[in-house]
Amino acid sequence: MAFDTPDARQLLAGRHVVHAHHPTNRNLRNLARNTILAWRVVRRTRPAVAISTGAGVAVPFLWVARIHGARVIYVESFARTAGLSLTGRLVRPVAHRLFVQWPEAARERRAEFVGSIF
């Protein structure tokens, strides 16, 4: 999953990529479009696990994956030192595991700190 941008095209050349609609942050039209896209992709691929490291496009994909029975894992951004992002708060209800990268952020309900990925 990536946005159709020049850098993504270059980095992912030769790989199977599904392009999401952007911008995603607080854009209800693209939320609806990405939810339809998520439904199609998840129904076709039937993942056992869905893992995301963030961005607004994660929200519809993780919700739809959970509806289809996948385990959902969310890794909050390294930049979020003291709380969850909007994406983190929106996926928390469907996440089986929600990891944060700072001990201070683990004070959030259901958030786990097990170390940083950096």
Summary of the structure (lengths in Angstrom):
residues: 118
radius of gyration: 14.4
end to end distance: 22.1
largest distance: 41.5
contacts: 331
relative contact order: 0.13
helix: 38%
strand: 15%
